[in-house]
Amino acid sequence: PDHALRAVRAALLIRDRLQVIDGFPPLRLRIGIHTGPALVGNIGSRDRLNYTLVGDTVNVTQRLEQLGKEIAPTDAMVILASASTAAHAVGLCEVESFGPRQLRGRDETVEVFRLR
């Protein structure tokens, strides 16, 4: 039931841990987080089985990750979340609204937030 909160915490932890690796150049990282139903499991045939995730939620997440390249192209790390997920970040980090955005492959807009 707390999967969105756990996703936000994981993204922030990844960001924090990667920022403190001394002696290495900064990593460029984009993370997208969206909350919703998805099909998760082994998909395929007996000869070619893959553990994967599919569904609209997964597609929106991937589009948010890609949008990070446009919103902050020079920043080393960008975490973008949809409104349904960003609501769980309040109090954990700064939440900055980028308003509704049209994502590739979607008819309706998605309200996008940056987690800092």
Order of alpha helices (4+ residues) and beta strands (2+ residues): alpha-beta-beta-beta-alpha-beta-alpha-beta-beta
